[in-house]
Amino acid sequence: MSEVKTKIAALLSNRKLLNIVVISLIVAFGLLYVVQVNSSASRGLALRQMQDKNATLHIAYQSTEAKIDELRSLDSVMQREQLLGLVKASKVSYITTANNTVALR
């Protein structure tokens, strides 16, 4: 155990080696910081693009809903009825059965 301690003490006493280790750690942590910031910026950009796409899709959805409401309106249905040449039924007759059964199981 004391042999290991003496080796560590010898390494720590070597100023040149200690400087190299400290500089290497500073560079390594600096690079890790840059990678982390770059990763966060990339995720933020992707999130912003998704939010923009969501807003665009929401506007398209609202436009489609407005078009559906317009086509369902009574005036629109009546105009299409005239364009297709449909006529109203004048005489309607209903058929009734003896026991009013519609379907049998």
C-alpha positions in Angstrom: 0.0 0.0 0.0 2.8 2.4 0.8 4.4 1.5 -2.5 1.3 2.8 -4.3 1.3 6.0 -2.2 4.9 6.7 -3.0 4.2 6.2 -6.7 1.2 8.7 -6.5 3.4 11.1 -4.5 6.1 10.8 -7.1 3.6 11.5 -9.9 2.1 14.5 -8.1 5.6 15.9 -7.4 6.3 15.9 -11.1 5.1 19.4 -12.1 5.2 18.9 -15.8 3.0 15.8 -15.6 0.6 17.5 -13.2 0.2 20.5 -15.6 -0.5 18.1 -18.5 -3.2 16.3 -16.6 -4.8 19.6 -15.5 -4.8 21.0 -19.0 -6.1 17.7 -20.4 -9.0 17.8 -17.9 -9.8 21.4 -18.8 -9.8 20.7 -22.5 -11.9 17.5 -22.0 -14.5 19.4 -19.9 -14.5 22.3 -22.4 -15.3 19.9 -25.2 -18.0 18.2 -23.2 -19.5 21.6 -22.5 -19.5 22.5 -26.2 -21.1 19.1 -27.2 -23.8 19.6 -24.5 -24.6 23.1 -25.6 -24.7 22.0 -29.3 -27.0 19.1 -28.4 -29.4 21.4 -26.5 -29.4 24.0 -29.3 -30.2 21.2 -31.8 -33.1 20.0 -29.7 -34.4 23.5 -29.3 -34.3 24.1 -33.0 -36.2 20.8 -33.7 -38.8 21.7 -31.0 -39.3 25.2 -32.6 -39.8 23.6 -36.1 -42.4 21.2 -34.7 -44.2 24.1 -33.0 -44.3 26.0 -36.3 -45.6 22.9 -38.1 -48.2 22.4 -35.4 -49.4 26.0 -35.8 -49.6 25.6 -39.6 -51.6 22.4 -39.2 -53.9 24.0 -36.7 -54.6 26.8 -39.2 -55.3 24.3 -42.0 -57.6 22.4 -39.6 -59.6 25.5 -38.8 -59.8 26.3 -42.5 -61.1 22.8 -43.3 -63.6 23.0 -40.5 -64.9 26.3 -41.9 -65.2 24.8 -45.3 -67.1 21.8 -43.9 -69.5 24.2 -42.0 -70.0 26.1 -45.2 -70.8 23.0 -47.3 -73.2 21.8 -44.6 -75.2 25.0 -44.6 -78.8 24.9 -45.8 -78.1 27.4 -48.6 -75.2 25.3 -49.9 -77.3 22.1 -49.8 -80.1 23.8 -51.7 -77.8 25.1 -54.4 -76.3 21.7 -54.9 -79.8 20.2 -55.0 -80.7 22.6 -57.9 -77.4 21.9 -59.7 -78.0 18.1 -59.5 -81.6 18.5 -60.7 -83.1 16.9 -57.6 -86.8 17.4 -56.9 -88.8 17.1 -53.7 -91.0 14.1 -53.3 -94.6 15.1 -53.6 -96.4 12.0 -52.4 -94.8 9.9 -49.6 -96.3 6.6 -48.5 -95.2 4.5 -45.6 -95.5 0.8 -45.2 -96.4 -0.6 -41.8 -96.2 -4.3 -40.8 -98.6 -6.2 -38.7 -96.4 -6.5 -35.6 -94.0 -3.5 -36.3 -91.0 -5.9 -36.3 -88.1 -4.5 -38.2 -85.5 -7.3 -37.8 -85.6 -10.8 -36.4 -82.8 -12.5 -34.5 
